[in-house]
């Protein structure tokens, strides 16, 4: 009971800080998520070290930070997409840097360094493109879709847990996560759709069809993101990715759904909606 109480309090504080920073403005959102993305990548590299490998910590963190900053200003239309070209020399410098480290498993170290950037940094960087969009001819910061993304993640997680405990009979991916069920997944979709319907009365500029599509995508991609992170932790033999928040584990545990949902949402909104 005490653990549940601690988890609830810290979960509420976490959600409050997150939504508050998003609603406060573009730079408060950017600063908070820049910090989160860097520390989440650092947490991933710590997991790799726990598994006996040596990813390039500081070059990886710098690349992750640079990608987020560039994406923020590109999404804000202050610089162009060509700015991403500045990242290329740094990427090709990684194998040269590995020459001088004299670590075991150099190829694996390189692979994990780059994978961490793709797995953690790029999804956080792509979040920048969600709030900067054009509405009624004006291009500015609009937090509604970003808030909706996190509400859908939290709603689907809660719905999956409630429906899974009550009705779960058929395992979704027992090898990786024995407690997840198909009934829980459907419950998560239902709960996210319910939140989408409620949000149509708050964010009137977005139709239910847009929010419903987003809710379903976030639930499905978020579930896969959760499973991928569970697979990584299981392969290393750890329960939590870190100790970021009492009762909730590490940053990767808190944002595992976002790591897959963000790229999928970016792709869908860029090319289909």
FISEFI-673713 format. One record per residue (C-alpha): residue in one letter; residue number from 1; x, y, z. Coordinates in steps of 0.5 Angstrom, whole numbers, plus 2048, in hexadecimal, padded with zeros to 3 digits. Example, Ala and Ser with C-alpha at 12.3 -4.5 7.8 and 13.67 -1.06 7.14 Angstrom:
<atoms>
a, 1, 819, 7F7, 810
s, 2, 81B, 7FE, 80E
</atoms>
This chain:
<atoms>
x, 1, 800, 800, 800
x, 2, 806, 805, 802
x, 3, 809, 803, 7FB
x, 4, 803, 805, 7F7
x, 5, 802, 80B, 7FB
x, 6, 809, 80D, 7F9
x, 7, 808, 80B, 7F2
x, 8, 802, 810, 7F2
x, 9, 805, 816, 7F5
x, 10, 80B, 816, 7F0
x, 11, 807, 814, 7EA
x, 12, 802, 81A, 7EB
x, 13, 808, 81F, 7ED
x, 14, 80C, 81C, 7E6
x, 15, 805, 81D, 7E2
x, 16, 804, 824, 7E5
x, 17, 80B, 826, 7E3
x, 18, 80B, 823, 7DC
x, 19, 804, 826, 7DA
x, 20, 806, 82D, 7DE
x, 21, 80D, 82E, 7DA
x, 22, 809, 82C, 7D3
x, 23, 803, 831, 7D5
x, 24, 808, 837, 7D7
x, 25, 80B, 838, 7D0
x, 26, 810, 835, 7CB
x, 27, 816, 837, 7CF
x, 28, 814, 833, 7D5
x, 29, 812, 82D, 7D1
x, 30, 819, 82D, 7CD
x, 31, 81D, 82E, 7D4
x, 32, 81A, 829, 7D8
x, 33, 81A, 823, 7D2
x, 34, 821, 825, 7D0
x, 35, 823, 823, 7D7
x, 36, 81E, 81D, 7D7
x, 37, 821, 81B, 7D1
x, 38, 828, 81B, 7D3
x, 39, 827, 818, 7D9
x, 40, 823, 812, 7D6
x, 41, 829, 811, 7D1
x, 42, 82E, 811, 7D7
x, 43, 829, 80C, 7DA
x, 44, 829, 808, 7D4
x, 45, 831, 808, 7D4
x, 46, 831, 806, 7DB
x, 47, 82D, 800, 7DA
x, 48, 832, 7FE, 7D4
x, 49, 838, 7FF, 7D9
x, 50, 834, 7FA, 7DE
x, 51, 834, 7F5, 7D8
x, 52, 83B, 7F5, 7D8
x, 53, 83C, 7FA, 7D2
x, 54, 83F, 801, 7D1
x, 55, 83B, 806, 7CD
x, 56, 83E, 80D, 7CB
x, 57, 83B, 810, 7D1
x, 58, 83C, 818, 7D0
x, 59, 83D, 818, 7C8
x, 60, 836, 814, 7C8
x, 61, 833, 819, 7CD
x, 62, 835, 81F, 7C9
x, 63, 832, 81C, 7C3
x, 64, 82C, 81B, 7C6
x, 65, 82C, 822, 7C9
x, 66, 82E, 825, 7C2
x, 67, 828, 821, 7BF
x, 68, 823, 824, 7C3
x, 69, 825, 82B, 7C3
x, 70, 825, 82B, 7BB
x, 71, 81F, 828, 7BB
x, 72, 81C, 82D, 7C0
x, 73, 81E, 833, 7BC
x, 74, 81C, 82F, 7B5
x, 75, 815, 82E, 7B8
x, 76, 815, 835, 7BA
x, 77, 817, 837, 7B3
x, 78, 81D, 83B, 7B5
x, 79, 822, 837, 7B1
x, 80, 821, 832, 7AB
x, 81, 821, 82A, 7AB
x, 82, 828, 82B, 7A8
x, 83, 82B, 82C, 7AF
x, 84, 82A, 825, 7B0
x, 85, 830, 824, 7AB
x, 86, 835, 827, 7B1
x, 87, 834, 820, 7B5
x, 88, 837, 81C, 7AF
x, 89, 83E, 81E, 7B1
x, 90, 83D, 81C, 7B8
x, 91, 83A, 815, 7B6
x, 92, 840, 813, 7B2
x, 93, 844, 816, 7B7
x, 94, 842, 810, 7BC
x, 95, 846, 80A, 7B9
x, 96, 84C, 80F, 7B9
x, 97, 84B, 810, 7C0
x, 98, 84A, 809, 7C2
x, 99, 851, 808, 7BF
x, 100, 854, 80B, 7C5
x, 101, 850, 808, 7CA
x, 102, 853, 802, 7CB
x, 103, 84D, 7FE, 7CD
x, 104, 84A, 7F7, 7CC
x, 105, 845, 7F6, 7C7
x, 106, 846, 7FC, 7C3
x, 107, 841, 7FB, 7BE
x, 108, 83B, 7F9, 7C3
x, 109, 83D, 800, 7C7
x, 110, 83C, 804, 7C0
x, 111, 836, 800, 7BF
x, 112, 833, 801, 7C5
x, 113, 835, 809, 7C5
x, 114, 831, 80A, 7BF
x, 115, 82B, 805, 7C1
x, 116, 82B, 80A, 7C7
x, 117, 82A, 810, 7C3
x, 118, 825, 80D, 7BE
x, 119, 821, 809, 7C4
x, 120, 821, 80F, 7C9
x, 121, 823, 816, 7C6
x, 122, 820, 816, 7BF
x, 123, 819, 814, 7C2
x, 124, 819, 81A, 7C7
x, 125, 81C, 81F, 7C2
x, 126, 816, 81D, 7BD
x, 127, 811, 81F, 7C3
x, 128, 813, 826, 7C1
x, 129, 80F, 826, 7BA
x, 130, 809, 824, 7BE
x, 131, 807, 82B, 7C1
x, 132, 80A, 82F, 7BC
x, 133, 805, 82F, 7B6
x, 134, 800, 834, 7B2
x, 135, 7F9, 835, 7B4
x, 136, 7F5, 83A, 7B1
x, 137, 7FB, 83D, 7AD
x, 138, 7FF, 83E, 7B3
x, 139, 805, 83A, 7B4
x, 140, 807, 83A, 7BC
x, 141, 807, 836, 7C2
x, 142, 801, 832, 7C3
x, 143, 801, 82D, 7C9
x, 144, 7FB, 829, 7C8
x, 145, 7FD, 823, 7C4
x, 146, 804, 822, 7C9
x, 147, 7FF, 822, 7CF
x, 148, 7FA, 81E, 7CB
x, 149, 800, 819, 7CA
x, 150, 802, 818, 7D1
x, 151, 7FB, 818, 7D3
x, 152, 7FA, 812, 7CE
x, 153, 800, 80E, 7D1
x, 154, 7FE, 80F, 7D8
x, 155, 7F7, 80D, 7D7
x, 156, 7F8, 807, 7D3
x, 157, 7FD, 805, 7D8
x, 158, 7F8, 806, 7DD
x, 159, 7F3, 802, 7D9
x, 160, 7F7, 7FD, 7D7
x, 161, 7F9, 7FB, 7DF
x, 162, 7F1, 7FC, 7E1
x, 163, 7EF, 7F7, 7DB
x, 164, 7F5, 7F3, 7DB
x, 165, 7F4, 7F1, 7E3
x, 166, 7EC, 7F0, 7E2
x, 167, 7EB, 7ED, 7DC
x, 168, 7F2, 7EB, 7D9
x, 169, 7F2, 7E4, 7D7
x, 170, 7F7, 7E3, 7D1
x, 171, 7FE, 7E5, 7D1
x, 172, 800, 7EB, 7CC
x, 173, 808, 7E9, 7CC
x, 174, 809, 7E4, 7D2
x, 175, 810, 7E3, 7D1
x, 176, 812, 7EB, 7D2
x, 177, 80C, 7ED, 7D6
x, 178, 808, 7E8, 7DA
x, 179, 803, 7EC, 7DD
x, 180, 801, 7F0, 7D6
x, 181, 7FB, 7ED, 7D3
x, 182, 7F7, 7EE, 7CC
x, 183, 7F1, 7F0, 7D1
x, 184, 7F5, 7F6, 7D4
x, 185, 7F7, 7F8, 7CD
x, 186, 7F0, 7F9, 7CB
x, 187, 7EE, 7FC, 7D2
x, 188, 7F4, 801, 7D1
x, 189, 7F1, 803, 7CA
x, 190, 7EA, 804, 7CD
x, 191, 7ED, 809, 7D2
x, 192, 7F1, 80D, 7CD
x, 193, 7EB, 80D, 7C9
x, 194, 7E7, 810, 7CF
x, 195, 7EC, 815, 7D0
x, 196, 7EC, 817, 7C9
x, 197, 7E5, 818, 7C9
x, 198, 7E6, 81C, 7CF
x, 199, 7EB, 821, 7CC
x, 200, 7E7, 822, 7C6
x, 201, 7E3, 827, 7CB
x, 202, 7E9, 82A, 7CE
x, 203, 7ED, 82B, 7C7
x, 204, 7E8, 82D, 7C3
x, 205, 7ED, 82E, 7BD
x, 206, 7EE, 826, 7BC
x, 207, 7E9, 821, 7BA
x, 208, 7E7, 81B, 7BD
x, 209, 7EA, 817, 7B7
x, 210, 7F1, 81A, 7B8
x, 211, 7F1, 819, 7BF
x, 212, 7EE, 812, 7BF
x, 213, 7F3, 810, 7B9
x, 214, 7F9, 813, 7BE
x, 215, 7F6, 80F, 7C4
x, 216, 7F6, 809, 7C0
x, 217, 7FD, 80A, 7BE
x, 218, 800, 80C, 7C4
x, 219, 7FD, 806, 7C8
x, 220, 800, 801, 7C3
x, 221, 806, 804, 7C2
x, 222, 807, 805, 7C9
x, 223, 806, 7FE, 7CB
x, 224, 80B, 7FC, 7C6
x, 225, 810, 801, 7C9
x, 226, 80E, 7FE, 7D0
x, 227, 810, 7F7, 7CE
x, 228, 816, 7F9, 7CA
x, 229, 819, 7FD, 7D1
x, 230, 817, 7F6, 7D5
x, 231, 81B, 7F2, 7D0
x, 232, 821, 7F7, 7D1
x, 233, 820, 7F6, 7D8
x, 234, 81F, 7EF, 7D8
x, 235, 825, 7ED, 7D4
x, 236, 829, 7F1, 7D9
x, 237, 826, 7EE, 7DF
x, 238, 823, 7F5, 7E3
x, 239, 81C, 7F6, 7E5
x, 240, 81C, 7FE, 7E4
x, 241, 821, 802, 7DF
x, 242, 823, 807, 7E5
x, 243, 820, 80A, 7EB
x, 244, 81E, 811, 7E9
x, 245, 817, 811, 7EC
x, 246, 815, 80D, 7F3
x, 247, 810, 807, 7F1
x, 248, 811, 809, 7E9
x, 249, 818, 807, 7E7
x, 250, 81C, 80A, 7E3
x, 251, 81B, 80F, 7DD
x, 252, 81B, 80A, 7D8
x, 253, 815, 806, 7DC
x, 254, 811, 80D, 7DC
x, 255, 812, 80E, 7D4
x, 256, 813, 808, 7D1
x, 257, 80C, 808, 7CE
x, 258, 80E, 80F, 7CB
x, 259, 815, 80C, 7C8
x, 260, 811, 809, 7C3
x, 261, 80A, 80D, 7C3
x, 262, 80E, 813, 7C1
x, 263, 811, 811, 7BA
x, 264, 80B, 80E, 7B8
x, 265, 806, 814, 7BA
x, 266, 80C, 818, 7B6
x, 267, 80B, 814, 7B0
x, 268, 804, 814, 7B0
x, 269, 803, 81B, 7B1
x, 270, 808, 81D, 7AC
x, 271, 806, 819, 7A6
x, 272, 7FE, 817, 7A7
x, 273, 7FB, 81C, 7AC
</atoms>
